[in-house]
Amino acid sequence: MPISLTDLRAWCAVPADELATHPDRRIPFRTVTDSAEMGRVAAAELLDAIIDAAEAGRSFRAIIPCGPMAWVAPFTELVRQRQVSLRHVEVFHMDECLDWQGHELPLEHPYSFRGTMQREFYDPIPDGLAVPLEQRHWLHPGNLEEVAARLAEAPADLAYGGWGQDGHVAYNQARRDPYSRITVEELLRSTARIQENNTDTIIALAQRTFGGAYQFVPPMSVTLGVKEIFGAGRVRLFSDTGAWKQTALRVALFAEPTPEYPLTVLQQHPDALLTATVATSTHPVAEHPEWDLGL
């Protein structure tokens, strides 16, 4: 069933400072002040998990996004300051943008996630501490089955990420093709794949990076599926993007699981947490009672 406007209005009207303790909340949630605080919190928690695994003599498998980026610089700085070895860490990059023919982008392209993460996540860490090259798994059209098989054999310990305007995680978007609707169960079983991106995803990315020039946004992507990402032992998703993510957050917290907003299926995970800045957790609907007209 599509989400009703009445329900959506009610969820969006919940004051931001009541979200974390609201009795109808379906996913654990916390608020941070701003992007800088979010970055510090995410970086520290990831590093703590890596250190805990090392002290226990275990490897550490993480699914890592290219965005939100606020945690990356604080993380690499902590690694350098504390001289933490990442030699036992195995990284699975969750998605990548593709051109209209399904080809990878040049590493210098603003939406080359591999190029960005190489420069921002790997390059700042000294070689003696860095994740070994063979333990860095870049997702691309030629290795989908291999990466999915690795994660099926040994699920990640932790998945980091964000969410999109329709609640997509990685590029697990709301599927709007009228001829191939999917159920919640099918969404949960979704695996690594190549796909066309939704129009609203392209417009959102254009507004964010290219001043609205949607012509420059890569129209296709390759992504890990919900099965691989939410199969991780812990899932931690973050957002500091403000207006773009406000409604998807409310739907995730209060709606029943629905393929219309893929983030909602995170409710079924045993160890999940959403984190958002004040700007993202605040919704403008509370300031506009006239939006009730017609409901």
N, C-alpha and C positions, 0 to 999 in steps of 0.2 A: 504494500500500500504506500502511495506517495505520502510524504510528510504534509500534514494539514497546516494551513496558514495560521489557524488558531493556536495550535501547539507551538509552531515556530515563534509566533509573537510572544507567547508566554515564556518560552525558554530564553529568548533574547532579552526579555525584560528583567530577568533575575539580576540583582545588583552584583557587580564583580566581586565584592568582598564577601558574598555569600556562597560563591560557587564551590569552594573547597569543602564546605560543611553542609551543603544542601542535602536534605534527606532523600531527594530523588536522583542525586548524582550517581552515575553508573560506572565511572572510571575514576580512580584516584587522581587528584589534581592539586597543583600548587601554583601560586603566583610569585613572580619575582619582579623587582622594581623596574628594571630596564634591560636592554640588550647586554650591557656590560656585566651586570650581576648574573644574568642567565649564562653567559659565557664562562664566567668563573665557576659557577656551580657545576655546569656540565663537564668542564675540563677536570675539575677536582674529583668528581664522582667516577669518571672514566679512568683516571689515573689510579684511584684507590682500588678499583676492580682489577686493574692490570697488576698492581703490586700484590694484592691478596692472592691472585693466582700464582704469581712467582713464588711467594712465600710458602704456598702449599705444594709447590713443585709441579704445577699444572701448566699446560699451554692455555692460551686465552684467545678465543675466536670471537671476533666482533664484526657486525655488519655496520658499515660507516657510510654516512651520506655526504653529499656535497651541498650542504645547506640544511639548516641554518649554519652560518659560518662563525658565529660569535665565539664558539668554544675552541676553535682551532688554534689561534695564536696563543691564548692562555695555556692550552694543553702543551704545545711545543715548548713554551717558555718554562713550564713546570718540569718537563722532561729534562731540559738542559740544566736548570737550576739544581734539581735533585739527583741528576745523573741516573735516571731510571732507565734500565735496559728494556727495550721492546723486542728483544730477540725471540721471546716465547710467544709473541703476538702474531695471530693470523688475521688478516683484514680482508673482508669481502665488501667491495664497493657495490652499493645497492642499485644504481641505475646509471644511464648515460643517454645523452641526446644524440639523435641521428638526423642526417639530412633527408630530403624527400625521397631518396632512393634507398634509405636504410643504411647508409654508409656512416662511418665514424667521422667526426669533425676534426679539423686541424687542432692541434693542442693549444694554439694561441687563441682560438675562438672563445668569446666570453661564456658560451654554454658548453665548452668541453669540460666536463666534470673531471676527466682524467688529468687534463692540463692544469686545472685549478688545484686539485688535490696534490698533484706532484709538487707544484710550487709552494703551496701553503702548508701542507700537512707533512710531506716527506722531506723536502729539501732543507728545512730549518733544523732538522735533527741530525746530530753527528753520526757518521757511519758506524761507529762502534756501538751506538745505542739503537740504531734504526731497525725497523721491521725488515727482515731479509727480503730480497727481491722475490724469491720464490714463494713467499708467504703473502704477497700482495695480489689479490685476485680482482682484476679489472673486468667488469662485465662488458661484453661486446657480442655482436650477432653470431660469432663463431664458437662461443664457449658456453652457451646457455645450459645445455644438458650436463656438461662437466661440472659447472658451478652448482647447479641444482642438486646433482648427485652428491657432491661433497657435503652440502648442507643437510641433505637427507640422511646421510651416513652419520654425521656428527653435527647436530644443530649448533648454531652460534650461542655463546654464553650471554651475549648482550647485543641488542640492536638499538642503535641511535638513529634519529631521524627527525623530520618535521612533518607538517601536513599542508595540503594545498587548499585552495578555495572551495573545492568540493569534498574536502576530507580525504584527498588521495595521499597515500603514503608511498614513497618512491614514486613510480608512475602507475600505481594501481588506482586509476581514475574511475569515476562513475561511468559505467558503460551505457551509452545512450543510443546505440544502434537499435532501431525499432525491430529489426529482424533477428536479433540475438540477445535478448534480455537474459540476465543471469540472476540466480538466487543467492541468498546469503551463503548457503552451503557451497555453491560453486565458487563464489568469491574466496571463501576460506581455503578451497583446494587449488586456487590459481597458482601457477608456477612461472618461472622465468620465461619471458617472451618478448617479441618485437611487436610494436603497435603504432598506430596513428594516434597522435595526441588530440584531445578534445579542443574544440574551438575556444572555449572559455579558458582553458589552460594556456593556450597560445596567447590570447589577449592579456591575461594576467602577467605572463612573463614579459610580454612586450612593454606593458606599462611599467614594470619594475626595472627593466634594464635598458630598453631601447626607446624610451620616450613615446611609447605607443606604436612604434613601427613594427607591426606584427610580421611584416615581410622578412625580417631578419631572424625571427625565432625558428629554431629547428622544429619541423612539424612531426617528427617521429621520435621514438625512444625505445630503449631496451631496458627492462626492469626485472628485478627479482619479484616473485609473486608474493602474495599474502602468506602462502604456506611457508616459504623460506624465511620471511621477515618475522612474522608473528610466531614462528616455530622456535625463536630464540628463548633462552631461559628467562631473560628479562628484556622488556621493551621500554625505552625511554624516549619520548617524543617532545620536541621543544618548538616554540614559535615566538619570534620577536618582530613579526611583520605587521602587526596592527590590523588595520581594516580588512586586509585581504583574508584574514584567518578567523575573524571574530565569530561569524555565523557557524562555520564548520565546527568550531570549538563547542558552541552551545549544543549543536546537534549531537556531537560525540558524547557529551556529558549526560544528555537527557533522553535522546531518542532510542527506540529499540533498534537492534542491528538492522541495517538496510543497505543494499548495494548502491542506493542513491548517494550515500555518504560512506565510503569504504572504511573510514576511521572508526565507525561505530562498532565494527566487529572486534575491535580491541577489547571491548567489554568482556569477551570470553577468555581473555588471557589471564593466567593466575598471578602474574607479577608485572603489571604495567603501570606507568605513571605519565601523565601529561603535565608539562610545565609551560606557562605562558607569561609574558610580560603584562604589566598593568594595561598598557595600550591595547594588547591583544585580547585580554579578558574582559575589557569594558566594551559594551555594545551600545550604539547610538539609539537603538529603538526606544530605550527608556526615556529619552529626551523628546520623543515624537509621539505623543498620544494620538495625533491625527492618523498615524499608521493603522489604527484600529478600524478606520472607516472601511466598510465593505467586508469585514470579516464575519 
